[in-house]
Amino acid sequence: MARLPQDIILKPVVTERSVDLLEQNKYTFRVAKNANKFEIKSAVESLFKVDVEKVHTMNVRGRTKRMGRSEGKTASWKKAIITLKGDKTIEFFDSLH
């Protein structure tokens, strides 16, 4: 059963580094942990109506956090950096740079 693009692309990642990458036409998203590069590419193309050139993925390990004496861990997640073809842009990110 094919998944919906909304189930694959969870949310954009807005950090200093990801905003700097916008100048190189690269966009950063938090994606489903079990999504592969082909699914991510088709999801971005269908959601934002753009042409994707490259998809780089990485697994981000959860960090250990402390609250007083107790210690916990944040959840691990997957990040995708999408490179677009040509001079196309994603409107959501236009106001960031």
N, C-alpha and C positions, 0 to 999 in steps of 0.2 A: 504494500500500500504506500503510495507516494505521500510525502508530508507536505504541508502547506509552507510557503515561504516565511510566513509569520512564525512558524514553529522552529525554523532554522536560524533566522536572524533575530536575536533576542533584543538587543539594544545597542546604540552607538557608544563607543568609548571616547570620552572627552577628557584628555589629559594634555599637559604641555607638549609632550612628544607627539601625540596624535594630531594636535593642531599644527605643529610644525610640518608634519608629513603632508598636510593638505596642499602645500605649495608644490609638492612633487606629484600631485594628483593621486594620493594614496589615502584611503579611508579605513578607519578601524572600527570593528564591530565585535560585540560579544555574541558568540554563536553557540548552538547546541553542542554538547560534548561529543555526541556520536555522529555529527555531520562531517561529511568529507568535502574535499575541495570542489568537486563537480556539483554537489548539492548547493554549496554556498554560492558558487558562481551563478547558477541558474536562479537561485532565490534573489540575489541582488539585482540581476538583470530584469526579473519580472516585477520586483517591488518598485525599483527606481527608474526603470526604462532607460538603462545605460548599457554600454558594452564594456565587459570586464576583460582586461588583458591578462592579469596575474592574480593568484590568490596565495597568500602565505598564511599558514596557520601555526599556532603554538598553544601548548597547554600551560596554563598559569597555575602554579601550585598554590594551595591555600596557605595563609600565613598563621602563625601562632599568635594569639592575642591573650592578654591577661586583664582580668578585672579583679583587683585585689589579690587574694590568694588563689583564686580559681583560674584555671587556664583552659582555653578553648582553641578552636581552629576555625578559620573561615573556609568556605567551600572552594574547591578547585573549579576552574572554568576554562573555556577555550576561547582564544582570541583569533580573529582573522583580519589581516591587512589586505585590502583590496586595491589593486592598481587599475585605473580606468584607461581606456583607449582614447587617444586624441585629447581634445580640450573639453570633454564632457564633465559635468559636475553633478553632485547630489545636492538638491536645494536645501536640505536640512542643515548642512554644514556651511552654507554660504555666509551666514551671519557670524561665524566663529573667527574667520580670518580677515 
